[in-house]
Amino acid sequence: MDGGSEQRWSAPTIALHWLSAALILVLLGLGWFMVHADLGAATKFDLYQLHKSLGFLSLALLLLRLGARLVQSSPPAPPTMPHWERRLAGLTHATFYVLLLVAVLSGWLLASAAIIAIPTRFFDLFVIPNLVDADATLSAEMTFLHYMVSRLLMGLLVLHIAAALKHHFLDRDDVLRRMVRFR
């Protein structure tokens, strides 16, 4: 923490937050694009491989963020923040972690269970092993779950941004500032 009255997250935690946020936005945008754009088979294949690689990268960042949360406590909430807002913020963050984990695992399962066995190559460096054998029903269920979780993540992201802006512009507290400035 700095010497002033404002307490903030550590620089590594801030960096992990914004790197994760950027990666999630890229994954959501890429996911939509590769499903809905009129692309050739080779381009679509490459985008799916990139999406899967970025998904595994997001899993690594998620695990790093969870580890960081275990060793660094949250800066205290502003004294003016009502108790219900503190609880809602905690619930929102926990929900983010759960949804991100479910997004990665459902994506991994849907790729693993696909009837057409296409190996997942992590940035073309090595093959990620499948979790299960081919199973059309499981693949379809995981495709639906992956889709639904991505929509929930988008909604939660909008809520998260709206809450940060509310704290900054209406409440005029340091909730947003402690996550945007490095030491």
Secondary structure as a PSIPRED ss2 file (coil, helix, strand):
# PSIPRED VFORMAT (PSIPRED V4.0)

   1 M C   1.000  0.000  0.000
   2 D C   1.000  0.000  0.000
   3 G C   1.000  0.000  0.000
   4 G C   1.000  0.000  0.000
   5 S C   1.000  0.000  0.000
   6 E C   1.000  0.000  0.000
   7 Q C   1.000  0.000  0.000
   8 R C   1.000  0.000  0.000
   9 W C   1.000  0.000  0.000
  10 S C   1.000  0.000  0.000
  11 A H   0.000  1.000  0.000
  12 P H   0.000  1.000  0.000
  13 T H   0.000  1.000  0.000
  14 I H   0.000  1.000  0.000
  15 A H   0.000  1.000  0.000
  16 L H   0.000  1.000  0.000
  17 H H   0.000  1.000  0.000
  18 W H   0.000  1.000  0.000
  19 L H   0.000  1.000  0.000
  20 S H   0.000  1.000  0.000
  21 A H   0.000  1.000  0.000
  22 A H   0.000  1.000  0.000
  23 L H   0.000  1.000  0.000
  24 I H   0.000  1.000  0.000
  25 L H   0.000  1.000  0.000
  26 V H   0.000  1.000  0.000
  27 L H   0.000  1.000  0.000
  28 L H   0.000  1.000  0.000
  29 G H   0.000  1.000  0.000
  30 L H   0.000  1.000  0.000
  31 G H   0.000  1.000  0.000
  32 W H   0.000  1.000  0.000
  33 F H   0.000  1.000  0.000
  34 M H   0.000  1.000  0.000
  35 V H   0.000  1.000  0.000
  36 H H   0.000  1.000  0.000
  37 A C   1.000  0.000  0.000
  38 D C   1.000  0.000  0.000
  39 L C   1.000  0.000  0.000
  40 G C   1.000  0.000  0.000
  41 A H   0.000  1.000  0.000
  42 A H   0.000  1.000  0.000
  43 T H   0.000  1.000  0.000
  44 K H   0.000  1.000  0.000
  45 F H   0.000  1.000  0.000
  46 D H   0.000  1.000  0.000
  47 L H   0.000  1.000  0.000
  48 Y H   0.000  1.000  0.000
  49 Q H   0.000  1.000  0.000
  50 L H   0.000  1.000  0.000
  51 H H   0.000  1.000  0.000
  52 K H   0.000  1.000  0.000
  53 S H   0.000  1.000  0.000
  54 L H   0.000  1.000  0.000
  55 G H   0.000  1.000  0.000
  56 F H   0.000  1.000  0.000
  57 L H   0.000  1.000  0.000
  58 S H   0.000  1.000  0.000
  59 L H   0.000  1.000  0.000
  60 A H   0.000  1.000  0.000
  61 L H   0.000  1.000  0.000
  62 L H   0.000  1.000  0.000
  63 L H   0.000  1.000  0.000
  64 L H   0.000  1.000  0.000
  65 R H   0.000  1.000  0.000
  66 L H   0.000  1.000  0.000
  67 G H   0.000  1.000  0.000
  68 A H   0.000  1.000  0.000
  69 R H   0.000  1.000  0.000
  70 L H   0.000  1.000  0.000
  71 V H   0.000  1.000  0.000
  72 Q C   1.000  0.000  0.000
  73 S C   1.000  0.000  0.000
  74 S C   1.000  0.000  0.000
  75 P C   1.000  0.000  0.000
  76 P C   1.000  0.000  0.000
  77 A C   1.000  0.000  0.000
  78 P C   1.000  0.000  0.000
  79 P C   1.000  0.000  0.000
  80 T C   1.000  0.000  0.000
  81 M C   1.000  0.000  0.000
  82 P C   1.000  0.000  0.000
  83 H H   0.000  1.000  0.000
  84 W H   0.000  1.000  0.000
  85 E H   0.000  1.000  0.000
  86 R H   0.000  1.000  0.000
  87 R H   0.000  1.000  0.000
  88 L H   0.000  1.000  0.000
  89 A H   0.000  1.000  0.000
  90 G H   0.000  1.000  0.000
  91 L H   0.000  1.000  0.000
  92 T H   0.000  1.000  0.000
  93 H H   0.000  1.000  0.000
  94 A H   0.000  1.000  0.000
  95 T H   0.000  1.000  0.000
  96 F H   0.000  1.000  0.000
  97 Y H   0.000  1.000  0.000
  98 V H   0.000  1.000  0.000
  99 L H   0.000  1.000  0.000
 100 L H   0.000  1.000  0.000
 101 L H   0.000  1.000  0.000
 102 V H   0.000  1.000  0.000
 103 A H   0.000  1.000  0.000
 104 V H   0.000  1.000  0.000
 105 L H   0.000  1.000  0.000
 106 S H   0.000  1.000  0.000
 107 G H   0.000  1.000  0.000
 108 W H   0.000  1.000  0.000
 109 L H   0.000  1.000  0.000
 110 L H   0.000  1.000  0.000
 111 A H   0.000  1.000  0.000
 112 S H   0.000  1.000  0.000
 113 A H   0.000  1.000  0.000
 114 A C   1.000  0.000  0.000
 115 I C   1.000  0.000  0.000
 116 I C   1.000  0.000  0.000
 117 A C   1.000  0.000  0.000
 118 I C   1.000  0.000  0.000
 119 P C   1.000  0.000  0.000
 120 T E   0.000  0.000  1.000
 121 R E   0.000  0.000  1.000
 122 F E   0.000  0.000  1.000
 123 F C   1.000  0.000  0.000
 124 D C   1.000  0.000  0.000
 125 L C   1.000  0.000  0.000
 126 F E   0.000  0.000  1.000
 127 V E   0.000  0.000  1.000
 128 I E   0.000  0.000  1.000
 129 P C   1.000  0.000  0.000
 130 N C   1.000  0.000  0.000
 131 L C   1.000  0.000  0.000
 132 V C   1.000  0.000  0.000
 133 D C   1.000  0.000  0.000
 134 A C   1.000  0.000  0.000
 135 D C   1.000  0.000  0.000
 136 A H   0.000  1.000  0.000
 137 T H   0.000  1.000  0.000
 138 L H   0.000  1.000  0.000
 139 S H   0.000  1.000  0.000
 140 A H   0.000  1.000  0.000
 141 E H   0.000  1.000  0.000
 142 M H   0.000  1.000  0.000
 143 T H   0.000  1.000  0.000
 144 F H   0.000  1.000  0.000
 145 L H   0.000  1.000  0.000
 146 H H   0.000  1.000  0.000
 147 Y H   0.000  1.000  0.000
 148 M H   0.000  1.000  0.000
 149 V H   0.000  1.000  0.000
 150 S H   0.000  1.000  0.000
 151 R H   0.000  1.000  0.000
 152 L H   0.000  1.000  0.000
 153 L H   0.000  1.000  0.000
 154 M H   0.000  1.000  0.000
 155 G H   0.000  1.000  0.000
 156 L H   0.000  1.000  0.000
 157 L H   0.000  1.000  0.000
 158 V H   0.000  1.000  0.000
 159 L H   0.000  1.000  0.000
 160 H H   0.000  1.000  0.000
 161 I H   0.000  1.000  0.000
 162 A H   0.000  1.000  0.000
 163 A H   0.000  1.000  0.000
 164 A H   0.000  1.000  0.000
 165 L H   0.000  1.000  0.000
 166 K H   0.000  1.000  0.000
 167 H H   0.000  1.000  0.000
 168 H H   0.000  1.000  0.000
 169 F H   0.000  1.000  0.000
 170 L H   0.000  1.000  0.000
 171 D H   0.000  1.000  0.000
 172 R C   1.000  0.000  0.000
 173 D C   1.000  0.000  0.000
 174 D C   1.000  0.000  0.000
 175 V C   1.000  0.000  0.000
 176 L C   1.000  0.000  0.000
 177 R H   0.000  1.000  0.000
 178 R H   0.000  1.000  0.000
 179 M H   0.000  1.000  0.000
 180 V H   0.000  1.000  0.000
 181 R C   1.000  0.000  0.000
 182 F C   1.000  0.000  0.000
 183 R C   1.000  0.000  0.000
